[in-house]
Amino acid sequence: SGASTGTDCVVPCALPPLLDRMPLDTRGTVVALSVEDRWVRVRTTKGEEMILMRLSDAIREVGSTAGLQVHRSHWVAVDQVTAATRKGDGGTLSLTHGPDIPVSRANVAKIKEAGLLPR
């Protein structure tokens, strides 16, 4: 029979655990994570929040969100990147929300492999 069990999900059913740390009004699609001192600025499509945690822990808590750590202080969700440009030895990523994110020289190959920069 074609009866639905109610668990069929076209999009992921579970929100990234990281969003549980944020106020309801800022819980949207994760756009980027940026370190500032010991805090991580979590940017979503609905706003941003500063959370006291390590970047590595925040990256683990984005769950199934496809993304890349493009700098020691920055992680981006791949589907939120609107443009990528080379800048000196590194690069810059423009995102759907908020300021641009720098790409370190060591991570330029990573964004090329992801198809964000031409090879």
KOLSEFI-459011 format. One record per residue: chain; residue number from 1; y, z negated, x negated of N, C-alpha, C in turn. Coordinates in Angstrom, 1 decimal. Layout:
N
<nuti kette="A" nr="NUM" n_yy="Y" n_zz="Z" n_xx="X" ca_yy="Y" ca_zz="Z" ca_xx="X" c_yy="Y" c_zz="Z" c_xx="X"/>
...
//
This chain:
119
<nuti kette="A" nr="1" n_yy="-1.2" n_zz="0.0" n_xx="-0.8" ca_yy="0.0" ca_zz="0.0" ca_xx="0.0" c_yy="1.2" c_zz="0.0" c_xx="-0.9"/>
<nuti kette="A" nr="2" n_yy="2.3" n_zz="0.5" n_xx="-0.3" ca_yy="3.6" ca_zz="0.6" ca_xx="-1.1" c_yy="4.5" c_zz="-0.6" c_xx="-0.9"/>
<nuti kette="A" nr="3" n_yy="4.0" n_zz="-1.7" n_xx="-0.5" ca_yy="4.8" ca_zz="-2.9" ca_xx="-0.2" c_yy="5.4" c_zz="-3.4" c_xx="-1.6"/>
<nuti kette="A" nr="4" n_yy="6.6" n_zz="-3.7" n_xx="-1.6" ca_yy="7.3" ca_zz="-4.3" ca_xx="-2.7" c_yy="7.0" c_zz="-5.8" c_xx="-2.9"/>
<nuti kette="A" nr="5" n_yy="6.8" n_zz="-6.2" n_xx="-4.1" ca_yy="6.6" ca_zz="-7.7" ca_xx="-4.3" c_yy="7.9" c_zz="-8.4" c_xx="-4.5"/>
<nuti kette="A" nr="6" n_yy="9.0" n_zz="-7.6" n_xx="-4.5" ca_yy="10.3" ca_zz="-8.2" ca_xx="-4.7" c_yy="10.6" c_zz="-8.5" c_xx="-6.2"/>
<nuti kette="A" nr="7" n_yy="9.7" n_zz="-8.1" n_xx="-7.1" ca_yy="9.9" ca_zz="-8.4" ca_xx="-8.5" c_yy="10.1" c_zz="-7.0" c_xx="-9.3"/>
<nuti kette="A" nr="8" n_yy="10.2" n_zz="-5.9" n_xx="-8.5" ca_yy="10.4" ca_zz="-4.6" ca_xx="-9.2" c_yy="11.9" c_zz="-4.6" c_xx="-9.6"/>
<nuti kette="A" nr="9" n_yy="12.1" n_zz="-4.4" n_xx="-10.9" ca_yy="13.5" ca_zz="-4.4" ca_xx="-11.3" c_yy="13.8" c_zz="-3.1" c_xx="-12.0"/>
<nuti kette="A" nr="10" n_yy="14.9" n_zz="-2.4" n_xx="-11.5" ca_yy="15.3" ca_zz="-1.2" ca_xx="-12.1" c_yy="16.1" c_zz="-1.5" c_xx="-13.4"/>
<nuti kette="A" nr="11" n_yy="16.9" n_zz="-2.6" n_xx="-13.3" ca_yy="17.6" ca_zz="-3.1" ca_xx="-14.4" c_yy="17.0" c_zz="-4.4" c_xx="-14.8"/>
<nuti kette="A" nr="12" n_yy="17.2" n_zz="-4.9" n_xx="-16.0" ca_yy="16.5" ca_zz="-6.2" ca_xx="-16.4" c_yy="16.8" c_zz="-7.3" c_xx="-15.4"/>
<nuti kette="A" nr="13" n_yy="15.8" n_zz="-8.0" n_xx="-14.9" ca_yy="16.0" ca_zz="-9.1" ca_xx="-13.9" c_yy="16.7" c_zz="-10.3" c_xx="-14.5"/>
<nuti kette="A" nr="14" n_yy="16.3" n_zz="-10.6" n_xx="-15.7" ca_yy="16.9" ca_zz="-11.8" ca_xx="-16.4" c_yy="18.2" c_zz="-11.5" c_xx="-17.1"/>
<nuti kette="A" nr="15" n_yy="19.2" n_zz="-12.3" n_xx="-16.8" ca_yy="20.4" ca_zz="-12.2" ca_xx="-17.6" c_yy="20.2" c_zz="-12.8" c_xx="-19.0"/>
<nuti kette="A" nr="16" n_yy="20.9" n_zz="-12.2" n_xx="-20.0" ca_yy="20.8" ca_zz="-12.8" ca_xx="-21.3" c_yy="21.1" c_zz="-14.3" c_xx="-21.3"/>
<nuti kette="A" nr="17" n_yy="20.3" n_zz="-15.2" n_xx="-21.9" ca_yy="20.5" ca_zz="-16.6" ca_xx="-21.9" c_yy="21.9" c_zz="-17.0" c_xx="-22.4"/>
<nuti kette="A" nr="18" n_yy="22.5" n_zz="-16.2" n_xx="-23.2" ca_yy="23.8" ca_zz="-16.5" ca_xx="-23.7" c_yy="24.8" c_zz="-16.7" c_xx="-22.6"/>
<nuti kette="A" nr="19" n_yy="24.7" n_zz="-15.9" n_xx="-21.5" ca_yy="25.6" ca_zz="-16.0" ca_xx="-20.4" c_yy="25.6" c_zz="-17.3" c_xx="-19.7"/>
<nuti kette="A" nr="20" n_yy="24.4" n_zz="-18.0" n_xx="-19.8" ca_yy="24.4" ca_zz="-19.4" ca_xx="-19.2" c_yy="25.4" c_zz="-20.3" c_xx="-19.8"/>
<nuti kette="A" nr="21" n_yy="25.8" n_zz="-20.0" n_xx="-21.0" ca_yy="26.8" ca_zz="-20.9" ca_xx="-21.6" c_yy="28.3" c_zz="-20.6" c_xx="-21.2"/>
<nuti kette="A" nr="22" n_yy="28.4" n_zz="-19.5" n_xx="-20.4" ca_yy="29.8" ca_zz="-19.1" ca_xx="-20.0" c_yy="30.1" c_zz="-19.4" c_xx="-18.6"/>
<nuti kette="A" nr="23" n_yy="31.4" n_zz="-19.6" n_xx="-18.3" ca_yy="31.9" ca_zz="-19.8" ca_xx="-16.9" c_yy="31.4" c_zz="-18.6" c_xx="-16.1"/>
<nuti kette="A" nr="24" n_yy="31.1" n_zz="-18.8" n_xx="-14.8" ca_yy="30.7" ca_zz="-17.7" ca_xx="-13.9" c_yy="31.6" c_zz="-16.5" c_xx="-13.9"/>
<nuti kette="A" nr="25" n_yy="32.9" n_zz="-16.7" n_xx="-13.9" ca_yy="33.8" ca_zz="-15.6" ca_xx="-13.8" c_yy="33.9" c_zz="-14.7" c_xx="-15.0"/>
<nuti kette="A" nr="26" n_yy="33.3" n_zz="-15.2" n_xx="-16.1" ca_yy="33.3" ca_zz="-14.3" ca_xx="-17.3" c_yy="31.9" c_zz="-13.7" c_xx="-17.7"/>
<nuti kette="A" nr="27" n_yy="30.9" n_zz="-14.0" n_xx="-16.8" ca_yy="29.6" ca_zz="-13.5" ca_xx="-17.0" c_yy="29.5" c_zz="-12.0" c_xx="-16.6"/>
<nuti kette="A" nr="28" n_yy="29.5" n_zz="-11.2" n_xx="-17.6" ca_yy="29.3" ca_zz="-9.7" ca_xx="-17.3" c_yy="28.4" c_zz="-9.2" c_xx="-18.3"/>
<nuti kette="A" nr="29" n_yy="28.4" n_zz="-7.8" n_xx="-18.5" ca_yy="27.6" ca_zz="-7.2" ca_xx="-19.5" c_yy="28.1" c_zz="-7.6" c_xx="-20.9"/>
<nuti kette="A" nr="30" n_yy="27.3" n_zz="-8.0" n_xx="-21.8" ca_yy="27.7" ca_zz="-8.4" ca_xx="-23.1" c_yy="28.2" c_zz="-7.1" c_xx="-23.9"/>
<nuti kette="A" nr="31" n_yy="29.4" n_zz="-7.3" n_xx="-24.4" ca_yy="30.1" ca_zz="-6.2" ca_xx="-25.1" c_yy="30.0" c_zz="-6.4" c_xx="-26.6"/>
<nuti kette="A" nr="32" n_yy="30.4" n_zz="-7.6" n_xx="-27.1" ca_yy="30.4" ca_zz="-7.9" ca_xx="-28.5" c_yy="30.4" c_zz="-9.4" c_xx="-28.8"/>
<nuti kette="A" nr="33" n_yy="30.0" n_zz="-9.7" n_xx="-30.0" ca_yy="30.0" ca_zz="-11.1" ca_xx="-30.5" c_yy="30.8" c_zz="-11.1" c_xx="-31.8"/>
<nuti kette="A" nr="34" n_yy="31.7" n_zz="-12.0" n_xx="-31.9" ca_yy="32.5" ca_zz="-12.1" ca_xx="-33.2" c_yy="32.6" c_zz="-13.6" c_xx="-33.6"/>
<nuti kette="A" nr="35" n_yy="32.4" n_zz="-13.8" n_xx="-34.9" ca_yy="32.5" ca_zz="-15.2" ca_xx="-35.4" c_yy="34.0" c_zz="-15.5" c_xx="-35.8"/>
<nuti kette="A" nr="36" n_yy="34.4" n_zz="-16.7" n_xx="-35.4" ca_yy="35.7" ca_zz="-17.2" ca_xx="-35.8" c_yy="35.5" c_zz="-18.7" c_xx="-36.1"/>
<nuti kette="A" nr="37" n_yy="35.6" n_zz="-19.0" n_xx="-37.4" ca_yy="35.2" ca_zz="-20.3" ca_xx="-37.9" c_yy="33.7" c_zz="-20.6" c_xx="-37.5"/>
<nuti kette="A" nr="38" n_yy="33.5" n_zz="-21.7" n_xx="-36.8" ca_yy="32.1" ca_zz="-22.0" ca_xx="-36.4" c_yy="31.9" c_zz="-21.6" c_xx="-34.9"/>
<nuti kette="A" nr="39" n_yy="32.8" n_zz="-20.9" n_xx="-34.4" ca_yy="32.7" ca_zz="-20.5" ca_xx="-33.0" c_yy="32.3" c_zz="-19.0" c_xx="-32.9"/>
<nuti kette="A" nr="40" n_yy="31.7" n_zz="-18.6" n_xx="-31.8" ca_yy="31.4" ca_zz="-17.2" ca_xx="-31.5" c_yy="32.2" c_zz="-16.8" c_xx="-30.3"/>
<nuti kette="A" nr="41" n_yy="33.0" n_zz="-15.8" n_xx="-30.5" ca_yy="33.7" ca_zz="-15.2" ca_xx="-29.3" c_yy="32.8" c_zz="-14.2" c_xx="-28.6"/>
<nuti kette="A" nr="42" n_yy="32.4" n_zz="-14.6" n_xx="-27.4" ca_yy="31.5" ca_zz="-13.7" ca_xx="-26.7" c_yy="32.3" c_zz="-12.9" c_xx="-25.7"/>
<nuti kette="A" nr="43" n_yy="32.3" n_zz="-11.6" n_xx="-25.9" ca_yy="33.1" ca_zz="-10.7" ca_xx="-25.1" c_yy="32.2" c_zz="-10.0" c_xx="-24.1"/>
<nuti kette="A" nr="44" n_yy="32.5" n_zz="-10.0" n_xx="-22.8" ca_yy="31.8" ca_zz="-9.3" ca_xx="-21.8" c_yy="32.7" c_zz="-8.4" c_xx="-21.1"/>
<nuti kette="A" nr="45" n_yy="32.1" n_zz="-7.6" n_xx="-20.1" ca_yy="32.9" ca_zz="-6.7" ca_xx="-19.3" c_yy="33.8" c_zz="-7.5" c_xx="-18.3"/>
<nuti kette="A" nr="46" n_yy="33.7" n_zz="-8.8" n_xx="-18.2" ca_yy="34.5" ca_zz="-9.6" ca_xx="-17.3" c_yy="35.4" c_zz="-10.6" c_xx="-18.0"/>
<nuti kette="A" nr="47" n_yy="35.4" n_zz="-10.6" n_xx="-19.3" ca_yy="36.2" ca_zz="-11.6" ca_xx="-20.0" c_yy="35.6" c_zz="-12.0" c_xx="-21.3"/>
<nuti kette="A" nr="48" n_yy="36.1" n_zz="-13.1" n_xx="-21.9" ca_yy="35.5" ca_zz="-13.6" ca_xx="-23.1" c_yy="35.6" c_zz="-15.1" c_xx="-23.1"/>
<nuti kette="A" nr="49" n_yy="34.8" n_zz="-15.7" n_xx="-24.0" ca_yy="34.7" ca_zz="-17.2" ca_xx="-24.1" c_yy="34.3" c_zz="-17.5" c_xx="-25.5"/>
<nuti kette="A" nr="50" n_yy="34.9" n_zz="-18.6" n_xx="-26.0" ca_yy="34.5" ca_zz="-19.1" ca_xx="-27.3" c_yy="33.4" c_zz="-20.2" c_xx="-27.2"/>
<nuti kette="A" nr="51" n_yy="32.3" n_zz="-20.0" n_xx="-27.9" ca_yy="31.2" ca_zz="-20.9" ca_xx="-27.8" c_yy="30.8" c_zz="-21.4" c_xx="-29.2"/>
<nuti kette="A" nr="52" n_yy="30.7" n_zz="-22.7" n_xx="-29.3" ca_yy="30.3" ca_zz="-23.3" ca_xx="-30.6" c_yy="28.8" c_zz="-23.1" c_xx="-30.9"/>
<nuti kette="A" nr="53" n_yy="28.5" n_zz="-22.1" n_xx="-31.7" ca_yy="27.2" ca_zz="-21.8" ca_xx="-32.1" c_yy="27.2" c_zz="-20.8" c_xx="-33.3"/>
<nuti kette="A" nr="54" n_yy="26.1" n_zz="-20.6" n_xx="-33.9" ca_yy="26.0" ca_zz="-19.7" ca_xx="-35.0" c_yy="25.8" c_zz="-18.3" c_xx="-34.5"/>
<nuti kette="A" nr="55" n_yy="26.3" n_zz="-17.3" n_xx="-35.2" ca_yy="26.2" ca_zz="-15.9" ca_xx="-34.8" c_yy="24.7" c_zz="-15.5" c_xx="-34.6"/>
<nuti kette="A" nr="56" n_yy="23.8" n_zz="-15.9" n_xx="-35.5" ca_yy="22.4" ca_zz="-15.6" ca_xx="-35.5" c_yy="21.8" c_zz="-16.1" c_xx="-34.2"/>
<nuti kette="A" nr="57" n_yy="22.2" n_zz="-17.3" n_xx="-33.7" ca_yy="21.7" ca_zz="-17.9" ca_xx="-32.5" c_yy="22.2" c_zz="-17.1" c_xx="-31.3"/>
<nuti kette="A" nr="58" n_yy="23.5" n_zz="-16.7" n_xx="-31.3" ca_yy="24.1" ca_zz="-16.0" ca_xx="-30.2" c_yy="23.4" c_zz="-14.6" c_xx="-30.1"/>
<nuti kette="A" nr="59" n_yy="23.1" n_zz="-14.0" n_xx="-31.3" ca_yy="22.4" ca_zz="-12.7" ca_xx="-31.2" c_yy="21.1" c_zz="-12.8" c_xx="-30.6"/>
<nuti kette="A" nr="60" n_yy="20.3" n_zz="-13.9" n_xx="-30.9" ca_yy="19.0" ca_zz="-14.1" ca_xx="-30.3" c_yy="19.2" c_zz="-14.3" c_xx="-28.8"/>
<nuti kette="A" nr="61" n_yy="20.3" n_zz="-14.9" n_xx="-28.4" ca_yy="20.4" ca_zz="-15.1" ca_xx="-26.9" c_yy="21.0" c_zz="-14.0" c_xx="-26.1"/>
<nuti kette="A" nr="62" n_yy="21.2" n_zz="-12.8" n_xx="-26.8" ca_yy="21.6" ca_zz="-11.6" ca_xx="-25.9" c_yy="20.4" c_zz="-11.0" c_xx="-25.3"/>
<nuti kette="A" nr="63" n_yy="19.2" n_zz="-11.5" n_xx="-25.6" ca_yy="18.0" ca_zz="-11.1" ca_xx="-24.9" c_yy="17.7" c_zz="-9.6" c_xx="-25.2"/>
<nuti kette="A" nr="64" n_yy="17.5" n_zz="-8.9" n_xx="-24.1" ca_yy="17.1" ca_zz="-7.5" ca_xx="-24.3" c_yy="18.2" c_zz="-6.5" c_xx="-24.5"/>
<nuti kette="A" nr="65" n_yy="19.5" n_zz="-7.0" n_xx="-24.6" ca_yy="20.6" ca_zz="-6.2" ca_xx="-24.7" c_yy="20.5" c_zz="-5.4" c_xx="-26.1"/>
<nuti kette="A" nr="66" n_yy="20.5" n_zz="-4.1" n_xx="-26.1" ca_yy="20.4" ca_zz="-3.3" ca_xx="-27.3" c_yy="21.7" c_zz="-3.4" c_xx="-28.1"/>
<nuti kette="A" nr="67" n_yy="21.6" n_zz="-3.9" n_xx="-29.3" ca_yy="22.9" ca_zz="-4.0" ca_xx="-30.1" c_yy="22.6" c_zz="-4.0" c_xx="-31.6"/>
<nuti kette="A" nr="68" n_yy="23.7" n_zz="-4.0" n_xx="-32.3" ca_yy="23.6" ca_zz="-4.0" ca_xx="-33.8" c_yy="24.6" c_zz="-5.0" c_xx="-34.4"/>
<nuti kette="A" nr="69" n_yy="24.1" n_zz="-5.7" n_xx="-35.5" ca_yy="25.1" ca_zz="-6.5" ca_xx="-36.2" c_yy="25.7" c_zz="-5.5" c_xx="-37.2"/>
<nuti kette="A" nr="70" n_yy="27.0" n_zz="-5.2" n_xx="-37.1" ca_yy="27.6" ca_zz="-4.2" ca_xx="-37.9" c_yy="28.5" c_zz="-4.8" c_xx="-39.0"/>
<nuti kette="A" nr="71" n_yy="28.5" n_zz="-6.1" n_xx="-39.1" ca_yy="29.4" ca_zz="-6.8" ca_xx="-40.0" c_yy="28.9" c_zz="-8.2" c_xx="-40.1"/>
<nuti kette="A" nr="72" n_yy="29.1" n_zz="-8.9" n_xx="-41.1" ca_yy="28.6" ca_zz="-10.3" ca_xx="-41.2" c_yy="29.1" c_zz="-11.2" c_xx="-40.1"/>
<nuti kette="A" nr="73" n_yy="30.3" n_zz="-10.8" n_xx="-39.5" ca_yy="30.9" ca_zz="-11.5" ca_xx="-38.5" c_yy="30.9" c_zz="-10.9" c_xx="-37.1"/>
<nuti kette="A" nr="74" n_yy="30.2" n_zz="-9.7" n_xx="-37.0" ca_yy="30.3" ca_zz="-9.0" ca_xx="-35.7" c_yy="29.0" c_zz="-8.3" c_xx="-35.3"/>
<nuti kette="A" nr="75" n_yy="28.7" n_zz="-8.4" n_xx="-34.0" ca_yy="27.6" ca_zz="-7.7" ca_xx="-33.3" c_yy="28.2" c_zz="-7.0" c_xx="-32.1"/>
<nuti kette="A" nr="76" n_yy="27.6" n_zz="-5.8" n_xx="-31.9" ca_yy="28.1" ca_zz="-5.0" ca_xx="-30.7" c_yy="26.9" c_zz="-4.5" c_xx="-29.9"/>
<nuti kette="A" nr="77" n_yy="27.1" n_zz="-4.4" n_xx="-28.6" ca_yy="26.1" ca_zz="-3.8" ca_xx="-27.7" c_yy="26.3" c_zz="-2.3" c_xx="-27.8"/>
<nuti kette="A" nr="78" n_yy="25.2" n_zz="-1.6" n_xx="-28.2" ca_yy="25.3" ca_zz="-0.1" ca_xx="-28.5" c_yy="25.9" c_zz="0.6" c_xx="-27.3"/>
<nuti kette="A" nr="79" n_yy="25.5" n_zz="0.3" n_xx="-26.0" ca_yy="26.0" ca_zz="1.1" ca_xx="-24.9" c_yy="27.5" c_zz="0.8" c_xx="-24.5"/>
<nuti kette="A" nr="80" n_yy="28.1" n_zz="-0.2" n_xx="-25.2" ca_yy="29.5" ca_zz="-0.5" ca_xx="-25.0" c_yy="30.4" c_zz="0.2" c_xx="-26.0"/>
<nuti kette="A" nr="81" n_yy="29.9" n_zz="0.9" n_xx="-26.9" ca_yy="30.7" ca_zz="1.6" ca_xx="-28.0" c_yy="31.2" c_zz="2.9" c_xx="-27.4"/>
<nuti kette="A" nr="82" n_yy="32.5" n_zz="3.1" n_xx="-27.4" ca_yy="33.1" ca_zz="4.3" ca_xx="-26.9" c_yy="33.5" c_zz="5.3" c_xx="-28.0"/>
<nuti kette="A" nr="83" n_yy="33.7" n_zz="4.8" n_xx="-29.2" ca_yy="34.0" ca_zz="5.7" ca_xx="-30.3" c_yy="33.7" c_zz="5.0" c_xx="-31.7"/>
<nuti kette="A" nr="84" n_yy="33.4" n_zz="5.8" n_xx="-32.7" ca_yy="33.1" ca_zz="5.3" ca_xx="-34.0" c_yy="33.8" c_zz="6.2" c_xx="-35.0"/>
<nuti kette="A" nr="85" n_yy="34.5" n_zz="5.6" n_xx="-35.9" ca_yy="35.3" ca_zz="6.4" ca_xx="-36.9" c_yy="35.0" c_zz="5.8" c_xx="-38.3"/>
<nuti kette="A" nr="86" n_yy="35.0" n_zz="6.6" n_xx="-39.3" ca_yy="34.9" ca_zz="6.2" ca_xx="-40.7" c_yy="36.3" c_zz="5.6" c_xx="-41.1"/>
<nuti kette="A" nr="87" n_yy="36.3" n_zz="4.6" n_xx="-41.9" ca_yy="37.5" ca_zz="4.0" ca_xx="-42.4" c_yy="37.2" c_zz="3.5" c_xx="-43.8"/>
<nuti kette="A" nr="88" n_yy="37.7" n_zz="4.3" n_xx="-44.8" ca_yy="37.4" ca_zz="3.9" ca_xx="-46.2" c_yy="35.9" c_zz="4.0" c_xx="-46.4"/>
<nuti kette="A" nr="89" n_yy="35.3" n_zz="2.9" n_xx="-47.0" ca_yy="33.9" ca_zz="2.9" ca_xx="-47.2" c_yy="33.1" c_zz="2.4" c_xx="-45.9"/>
<nuti kette="A" nr="90" n_yy="33.8" n_zz="1.8" n_xx="-45.0" ca_yy="33.2" ca_zz="1.3" ca_xx="-43.8" c_yy="33.5" c_zz="2.1" c_xx="-42.6"/>
<nuti kette="A" nr="91" n_yy="33.8" n_zz="1.4" n_xx="-41.5" ca_yy="34.1" ca_zz="2.1" ca_xx="-40.2" c_yy="34.7" c_zz="1.2" c_xx="-39.2"/>
<nuti kette="A" nr="92" n_yy="35.0" n_zz="1.8" n_xx="-38.1" ca_yy="35.5" ca_zz="1.0" ca_xx="-36.9" c_yy="34.9" c_zz="1.5" c_xx="-35.7"/>
<nuti kette="A" nr="93" n_yy="34.5" n_zz="0.5" n_xx="-34.8" ca_yy="33.9" ca_zz="0.9" ca_xx="-33.5" c_yy="34.9" c_zz="0.5" c_xx="-32.4"/>
<nuti kette="A" nr="94" n_yy="35.2" n_zz="1.4" n_xx="-31.5" ca_yy="36.0" ca_zz="1.1" ca_xx="-30.3" c_yy="35.0" c_zz="0.8" c_xx="-29.2"/>
<nuti kette="A" nr="95" n_yy="35.4" n_zz="-0.2" n_xx="-28.4" ca_yy="34.5" ca_zz="-0.6" ca_xx="-27.3" c_yy="35.1" c_zz="-0.5" c_xx="-26.0"/>
<nuti kette="A" nr="96" n_yy="34.3" n_zz="-0.7" n_xx="-24.9" ca_yy="34.8" ca_zz="-0.5" ca_xx="-23.6" c_yy="35.8" c_zz="-1.6" c_xx="-23.2"/>
<nuti kette="A" nr="97" n_yy="35.7" n_zz="-2.8" n_xx="-23.9" ca_yy="36.6" ca_zz="-3.9" ca_xx="-23.6" c_yy="37.0" c_zz="-4.5" c_xx="-24.9"/>
<nuti kette="A" nr="98" n_yy="38.3" n_zz="-4.8" n_xx="-25.1" ca_yy="38.8" ca_zz="-5.6" ca_xx="-26.2" c_yy="39.1" c_zz="-4.8" c_xx="-27.5"/>
<nuti kette="A" nr="99" n_yy="39.5" n_zz="-5.5" n_xx="-28.5" ca_yy="39.9" ca_zz="-4.8" ca_xx="-29.8" c_yy="38.7" c_zz="-4.2" c_xx="-30.5"/>
<nuti kette="A" nr="100" n_yy="39.1" n_zz="-3.3" n_xx="-31.4" ca_yy="38.0" ca_zz="-2.6" ca_xx="-32.2" c_yy="37.3" c_zz="-3.6" c_xx="-33.1"/>
<nuti kette="A" nr="101" n_yy="36.1" n_zz="-3.2" n_xx="-33.5" ca_yy="35.3" ca_zz="-4.0" ca_xx="-34.4" c_yy="35.1" c_zz="-3.3" c_xx="-35.7"/>
<nuti kette="A" nr="102" n_yy="35.3" n_zz="-4.0" n_xx="-36.8" ca_yy="35.0" ca_zz="-3.3" ca_xx="-38.1" c_yy="33.5" c_zz="-3.2" c_xx="-38.4"/>
<nuti kette="A" nr="103" n_yy="33.2" n_zz="-2.2" n_xx="-39.2" ca_yy="31.8" ca_zz="-2.0" ca_xx="-39.6" c_yy="31.9" c_zz="-2.0" c_xx="-41.2"/>
<nuti kette="A" nr="104" n_yy="31.1" n_zz="-2.9" n_xx="-41.7" ca_yy="31.1" ca_zz="-3.1" ca_xx="-43.2" c_yy="30.4" c_zz="-1.9" c_xx="-43.8"/>
<nuti kette="A" nr="105" n_yy="30.7" n_zz="-1.6" n_xx="-45.1" ca_yy="30.1" ca_zz="-0.5" ca_xx="-45.8" c_yy="28.6" c_zz="-0.6" c_xx="-45.8"/>
<nuti kette="A" nr="106" n_yy="28.0" n_zz="-1.8" n_xx="-45.9" ca_yy="26.6" ca_zz="-2.0" ca_xx="-45.9" c_yy="25.9" c_zz="-1.6" c_xx="-44.6"/>
<nuti kette="A" nr="107" n_yy="26.7" n_zz="-1.5" n_xx="-43.5" ca_yy="26.1" ca_zz="-1.2" ca_xx="-42.2" c_yy="26.5" c_zz="0.2" c_xx="-41.6"/>
<nuti kette="A" nr="108" n_yy="27.2" n_zz="1.0" n_xx="-42.4" ca_yy="27.5" ca_zz="2.3" ca_xx="-42.0" c_yy="26.2" c_zz="3.1" c_xx="-41.7"/>
<nuti kette="A" nr="109" n_yy="25.2" n_zz="3.0" n_xx="-42.5" ca_yy="23.9" ca_zz="3.7" ca_xx="-42.3" c_yy="23.3" c_zz="3.3" c_xx="-41.0"/>
<nuti kette="A" nr="110" n_yy="23.4" n_zz="2.0" n_xx="-40.6" ca_yy="22.8" ca_zz="1.5" ca_xx="-39.4" c_yy="23.5" c_zz="2.2" c_xx="-38.2"/>
<nuti kette="A" nr="111" n_yy="24.8" n_zz="2.3" n_xx="-38.2" ca_yy="25.5" ca_zz="2.9" ca_xx="-37.0" c_yy="25.2" c_zz="4.4" c_xx="-37.0"/>
<nuti kette="A" nr="112" n_yy="25.0" n_zz="5.1" n_xx="-38.1" ca_yy="24.6" ca_zz="6.5" ca_xx="-38.1" c_yy="23.2" c_zz="6.6" c_xx="-37.5"/>
<nuti kette="A" nr="113" n_yy="22.3" n_zz="5.8" n_xx="-37.9" ca_yy="20.9" ca_zz="5.8" ca_xx="-37.4" c_yy="20.9" c_zz="5.6" c_xx="-35.9"/>
<nuti kette="A" nr="114" n_yy="21.8" n_zz="4.8" n_xx="-35.3" ca_yy="21.9" ca_zz="4.6" ca_xx="-33.9" c_yy="22.6" c_zz="5.7" c_xx="-33.2"/>
<nuti kette="A" nr="115" n_yy="23.1" n_zz="6.7" n_xx="-33.9" ca_yy="23.7" ca_zz="7.9" ca_xx="-33.3" c_yy="25.2" c_zz="7.7" c_xx="-33.0"/>
<nuti kette="A" nr="116" n_yy="25.8" n_zz="6.6" n_xx="-33.5" ca_yy="27.2" ca_zz="6.3" ca_xx="-33.2" c_yy="28.1" c_zz="7.1" c_xx="-34.1"/>
<nuti kette="A" nr="117" n_yy="27.7" n_zz="7.4" n_xx="-35.2" ca_yy="28.5" ca_zz="8.2" ca_xx="-36.2" c_yy="27.7" c_zz="9.4" c_xx="-36.6"/>
<nuti kette="A" nr="118" n_yy="28.4" n_zz="10.6" n_xx="-36.7" ca_yy="27.7" ca_zz="11.8" ca_xx="-37.2" c_yy="27.1" c_zz="11.5" c_xx="-38.6"/>
<nuti kette="A" nr="119" n_yy="25.9" n_zz="12.1" n_xx="-38.8" ca_yy="25.3" ca_zz="12.0" ca_xx="-40.1" c_yy="26.0" c_zz="12.7" c_xx="-41.2"/>
//
